[in-house]
């Protein structure tokens, strides 16, 4: 990964990195990975992800979808 770091950590460790790092401007979290061919299936899969484990209700967020 150019210009970054990657690791497998617990939720508490993730927040520790986010709060204590003096270098981090952005913290990306992968909470799911799946293949779909229809937009409706994408929405369905996204709704099943454990969003509340990482984000509080009512906070504005931004999501990106990448495909290859």
N, C-alpha and C positions, 0 to 999 in steps of 0.2 A: 504494500500500500504506500504510494508516494505521498509524502507530507503528512503522515498520520500514524496512528497506532491502532492495533486491533487486539482485543482480548476477550476472554470468556470470564465474566465476573457475576457475582450475586447482585441483587438489587441494591443492597446496602453498600457494597463495594463500588457500584456504579455511581451512586450519589456522593460517596466520599471522593472519588476522582473528580466529579463535576464541581464540588465545592472547594476542594483543597488545591486543585491544580491551578497554577498561575499562568499556564500556557493555553489551556483549553478555551476556545471561543465557541465551539460547537461540539455537542455530544450526540452521536447517532446511536440509536438502539434498534436492533433487529429483533422484533417480537414475533415474527412469523415469516414463512416462506412457502409459497404454493404456486401452482400453475393453473391458470384459467384461460378459457377462450372466449368467454362472454362477459360483458360488463356486469350483468346481474350476478354472475358467480363471484366476481371480484368483490362486489358490495357485500354479498353474503359471507364470504370468507373474512373480510375486514371486520364485520360486525361481531364475529366470534372470537376475535383476538382479545387477550386480557389487558385492555387499555387501562383499566382502573388500577392495575398494579404499578403503573408508571406515571400516570397523569391524574390530577385532581379534576373533578367535574367543574365545568364552567370556565376553564382556562383556555384561551385562544391558542390553537395549534396549527401547524402546517404539515401536511403529509405529501410525500412524493412517491410515485409508483414508477419503478424501473422495469423494463422488459428487454429481453434479448431474443 
